[in-house]
Each structure stands twice: as C-alpha cells, then as structure tokens.
Amino acid sequence: MKINITKQSGIYTLTSEQILPISLEKAWDFFTIPTNLDKITPKEMDFKITNNPPSKTYKGQIITYKIGILPLIKSNWITEITHLEDHQFFVDEQRFGPYAMWHHEHHFEEIEAGKVKMTDIVNFKMPFGIFGDLFGGALVKNKVRFIFESRFTILEKYFTS
C-alpha cells in the first residue's frame, strides 16, 4: 500500500494507491454502487448513507450521510458527484459537512489483465481556518489516514476471499 499525506497552503492532500486483483469492469461496477461505501468504511466511523441513492453513480448525484467525527459526535455530510469519466474516474465533492473543503478523486487503471490500480486523491481543508488546523489538523489528518489504511485492508480481504 502506498499512502502519503502532504500539506500546502492549509490544504491537506492524501494520495493512496492500491492494486486490486480484479478486472477494471469489476472494480468500476463495485466502486460506482454508492451503498458499497458502507462496506469499505471502518465500523469505527459509524457511517450511514441517509438518502436512498440509485444503484449506480452518475454526474450530479447527491449522496447524504451521517458520520461519526468524534466519539458521541455525529455530523451530517452531503457530497455531489461532480465529474465522471466511465471506467476511468469520478470525483465527489462536499457540499455540506465537517470540512471547509473536501475533493475526492477516484481513479481506476487496468495495469494488466485481472489487475487494477486504484488511486485516491483527497484534498481537504479544516474548518475555522488556522484555529481549526491548530486544534484539529493532526487529529483529522490521522483519522483520514486511518480510513484509507482500513479501506486497504477491507478491500484486500473482500477481493481475495
């Protein structure tokens, strides 16, 4: 697993790469079913989709969630699929939620028959400017890293079982 988080101008950028032992078609089909996000989000996040999205992701789609951001504290989160290029990538952006900014790119590339490289690029900014960064930046950065590390493990088990 390759995972990296950098910070520039108050914006954190997480980049994660994972090779999955599945075809591009299977990867695209799995990751563009919105309810599969429940399957790959760590249970500790207490994540729940609160609307009833259609079974396939499309440009302009709005998805609403509740997510545990701290113990006993849940937040509403609304994202929109702003870009989608069939079997290549899609982007979800926060419209309302716990971040000042959230922009998540999901890229898929077949690297050989039966193997796909999945790359996630997440740009996020803490709310409350420098104060949010000072008081919560390290905690949130580590939480986002935890989510993607957990997702790596979950996907390894899911697609090799």
C-alpha positions as a Markdown table, in Angstrom:
| # | Residue | x | y | z |
|---|---|---|---|---|
| 1 | Met | 0.0 | 0.0 | 0.0 |
| 2 | Lys | 1.2 | 3.5 | -0.9 |
| 3 | Ile | -0.3 | 6.3 | 1.2 |
| 4 | Asn | 1.0 | 9.8 | 1.6 |
| 5 | Ile | -0.3 | 13.0 | 3.1 |
| 6 | Thr | 1.1 | 16.4 | 2.4 |
| 7 | Lys | 0.0 | 19.9 | 3.3 |
| 8 | Gln | 0.4 | 23.1 | 1.4 |
| 9 | Ser | -1.5 | 26.5 | 1.9 |
| 10 | Gly | -3.7 | 24.9 | 4.6 |
| 11 | Ile | -4.9 | 22.1 | 2.3 |
| 12 | Tyr | -4.1 | 18.5 | 3.1 |
| 13 | Thr | -3.6 | 16.1 | 0.2 |
| 14 | Leu | -3.8 | 12.4 | 0.7 |
| 15 | Thr | -2.8 | 10.1 | -2.1 |
| 16 | Ser | -3.4 | 6.4 | -1.8 |
| 17 | Glu | -2.7 | 3.6 | -4.3 |
| 18 | Gln | -3.8 | 0.0 | -4.2 |
| 19 | Ile | -3.6 | -2.8 | -6.7 |
| 20 | Leu | -6.7 | -5.0 | -6.7 |
| 21 | Pro | -6.8 | -8.5 | -8.2 |
| 22 | Ile | -9.9 | -7.8 | -10.3 |
| 23 | Ser | -10.8 | -6.6 | -13.7 |
| 24 | Leu | -11.4 | -2.9 | -14.5 |
| 25 | Glu | -15.1 | -3.8 | -15.2 |
| 26 | Lys | -15.5 | -5.4 | -11.7 |
| 27 | Ala | -13.7 | -2.5 | -10.0 |
| 28 | Trp | -15.8 | 0.1 | -11.7 |
| 29 | Asp | -19.0 | -1.8 | -11.0 |
| 30 | Phe | -18.2 | -2.2 | -7.3 |
| 31 | Phe | -17.0 | 1.4 | -6.6 |
| 32 | Thr | -19.8 | 3.1 | -8.5 |
| 33 | Ile | -22.5 | 1.5 | -6.4 |
| 34 | Pro | -22.9 | 4.2 | -3.7 |
| 35 | Thr | -24.1 | 1.7 | -1.0 |
| 36 | Asn | -20.8 | -0.2 | -1.2 |
| 37 | Leu | -19.2 | 2.7 | 0.6 |
| 38 | Asp | -20.8 | 1.3 | 3.7 |
| 39 | Lys | -18.8 | -2.0 | 3.1 |
| 40 | Ile | -15.4 | -0.3 | 2.9 |
| 41 | Thr | -15.7 | 2.4 | 5.6 |
| 42 | Pro | -14.4 | 1.3 | 9.0 |
| 43 | Lys | -17.1 | 0.5 | 11.5 |
| 44 | Glu | -15.5 | 2.9 | 14.0 |
| 45 | Met | -16.7 | 5.8 | 11.8 |
| 46 | Asp | -20.3 | 4.9 | 12.4 |
| 47 | Phe | -21.0 | 5.8 | 8.8 |
| 48 | Lys | -24.5 | 5.6 | 7.3 |
| 49 | Ile | -26.0 | 6.7 | 4.0 |
| 50 | Thr | -29.2 | 8.7 | 4.9 |
| 51 | Asn | -30.8 | 9.1 | 1.5 |
| 52 | Asn | -31.7 | 6.4 | -1.0 |
| 53 | Pro | -29.3 | 6.8 | -3.9 |
| 54 | Pro | -29.8 | 5.0 | -7.1 |
| 55 | Ser | -27.8 | 1.9 | -7.6 |
| 56 | Lys | -25.2 | 3.5 | -10.0 |
| 57 | Thr | -23.1 | 6.6 | -9.6 |
| 58 | Tyr | -23.8 | 9.4 | -12.1 |
| 59 | Lys | -22.6 | 13.0 | -12.5 |
| 60 | Gly | -24.7 | 15.4 | -10.4 |
| 61 | Gln | -25.7 | 12.7 | -7.9 |
| 62 | Ile | -26.2 | 13.9 | -4.3 |
| 63 | Ile | -25.5 | 11.5 | -1.5 |
| 64 | Thr | -26.2 | 12.3 | 2.1 |
| 65 | Tyr | -24.6 | 10.6 | 5.1 |
| 66 | Lys | -24.1 | 10.7 | 8.9 |
| 67 | Ile | -20.6 | 10.1 | 10.1 |
| 68 | Gly | -19.0 | 9.8 | 13.5 |
| 69 | Ile | -16.4 | 12.5 | 13.6 |
| 70 | Leu | -15.6 | 12.1 | 17.4 |
| 71 | Pro | -16.9 | 9.7 | 20.0 |
| 72 | Leu | -20.6 | 10.5 | 20.5 |
| 73 | Ile | -20.5 | 13.3 | 17.9 |
| 74 | Lys | -22.0 | 12.7 | 14.5 |
| 75 | Ser | -22.1 | 15.0 | 11.5 |
| 76 | Asn | -24.3 | 15.3 | 8.5 |
| 77 | Trp | -22.3 | 15.2 | 5.3 |
| 78 | Ile | -23.6 | 15.9 | 1.7 |
| 79 | Thr | -21.5 | 15.2 | -1.3 |
| 80 | Glu | -22.0 | 15.6 | -5.0 |
| 81 | Ile | -20.5 | 13.6 | -7.9 |
| 82 | Thr | -19.1 | 16.4 | -9.9 |
| 83 | His | -17.1 | 14.6 | -12.6 |
| 84 | Leu | -17.3 | 11.1 | -14.0 |
| 85 | Glu | -15.5 | 9.5 | -16.9 |
| 86 | Asp | -16.7 | 6.0 | -17.5 |
| 87 | His | -14.3 | 3.3 | -16.3 |
| 88 | Gln | -11.6 | 5.9 | -15.6 |
| 89 | Phe | -12.5 | 8.2 | -12.7 |
| 90 | Phe | -15.1 | 10.0 | -10.7 |
| 91 | Val | -15.0 | 12.9 | -8.2 |
| 92 | Asp | -17.1 | 13.5 | -5.1 |
| 93 | Glu | -17.1 | 17.0 | -3.5 |
| 94 | Gln | -18.5 | 18.0 | -0.2 |
| 95 | Arg | -21.5 | 20.4 | -0.4 |
| 96 | Phe | -22.1 | 20.4 | 3.3 |
| 97 | Gly | -20.2 | 18.8 | 6.1 |
| 98 | Pro | -17.4 | 18.7 | 8.6 |
| 99 | Tyr | -14.7 | 20.1 | 6.3 |
| 100 | Ala | -14.1 | 23.6 | 4.9 |
| 101 | Met | -13.3 | 21.7 | 1.7 |
| 102 | Trp | -13.4 | 18.1 | 0.5 |
| 103 | His | -12.5 | 17.0 | -3.0 |
| 104 | His | -12.0 | 13.2 | -3.6 |
| 105 | Glu | -10.8 | 11.8 | -6.9 |
| 106 | His | -11.2 | 8.0 | -7.5 |
| 107 | His | -9.1 | 6.8 | -10.4 |
| 108 | Phe | -9.0 | 3.3 | -11.9 |
| 109 | Glu | -6.4 | 1.9 | -14.3 |
| 110 | Glu | -6.1 | -1.6 | -15.6 |
| 111 | Ile | -2.4 | -2.4 | -15.3 |
| 112 | Glu | -2.7 | -6.0 | -16.7 |
| 113 | Ala | -5.4 | -8.5 | -17.2 |
| 114 | Gly | -7.2 | -9.0 | -13.9 |
| 115 | Lys | -5.4 | -6.2 | -12.1 |
| 116 | Val | -6.5 | -2.7 | -11.4 |
| 117 | Lys | -4.6 | 0.2 | -9.8 |
| 118 | Met | -6.9 | 2.3 | -7.8 |
| 119 | Thr | -5.7 | 5.7 | -6.9 |
| 120 | Asp | -7.5 | 8.0 | -4.5 |
| 121 | Ile | -6.5 | 11.7 | -4.3 |
| 122 | Val | -8.2 | 13.6 | -1.5 |
| 123 | Asn | -7.8 | 17.3 | -0.9 |
| 124 | Phe | -9.3 | 18.6 | 2.3 |
| 125 | Lys | -9.2 | 21.7 | 4.5 |
| 126 | Met | -10.1 | 22.1 | 8.1 |
| 127 | Pro | -13.0 | 24.4 | 9.1 |
| 128 | Phe | -12.3 | 27.5 | 11.2 |
| 129 | Gly | -9.1 | 28.5 | 9.3 |
| 130 | Ile | -5.8 | 28.4 | 11.2 |
| 131 | Phe | -7.6 | 27.7 | 14.5 |
| 132 | Gly | -9.2 | 24.5 | 13.1 |
| 133 | Asp | -5.9 | 23.4 | 11.8 |
| 134 | Leu | -4.0 | 24.1 | 15.0 |
| 135 | Phe | -6.6 | 22.4 | 17.2 |
| 136 | Gly | -7.8 | 19.6 | 15.0 |
| 137 | Gly | -5.5 | 19.3 | 11.9 |
| 138 | Ala | -3.3 | 16.5 | 13.2 |
| 139 | Leu | -6.2 | 14.5 | 14.6 |
| 140 | Val | -8.2 | 14.8 | 11.4 |
| 141 | Lys | -5.2 | 14.0 | 9.2 |
| 142 | Asn | -4.6 | 10.8 | 11.2 |
| 143 | Lys | -8.3 | 9.9 | 11.0 |
| 144 | Val | -8.3 | 10.3 | 7.2 |
| 145 | Arg | -5.2 | 8.2 | 7.1 |
| 146 | Phe | -6.9 | 5.6 | 9.3 |
| 147 | Ile | -9.9 | 5.5 | 7.0 |
| 148 | Phe | -7.7 | 4.7 | 3.9 |
| 149 | Glu | -5.5 | 2.2 | 5.7 |
| 150 | Ser | -8.6 | 0.4 | 6.9 |
| 151 | Arg | -10.1 | 0.6 | 3.5 |
| 152 | Phe | -7.0 | -1.0 | 2.1 |
| 153 | Thr | -7.3 | -4.0 | 4.5 |
| 154 | Ile | -11.0 | -4.3 | 3.9 |
| 155 | Leu | -10.6 | -4.4 | 0.1 |
| 156 | Glu | -7.7 | -6.9 | 0.3 |
| 157 | Lys | -10.0 | -9.3 | 2.3 |
| 158 | Tyr | -13.1 | -8.6 | 0.2 |
| 159 | Phe | -11.4 | -9.2 | -3.2 |
| 160 | Thr | -9.1 | -12.1 | -2.3 |
| 161 | Ser | -11.7 | -14.2 | -0.4 |
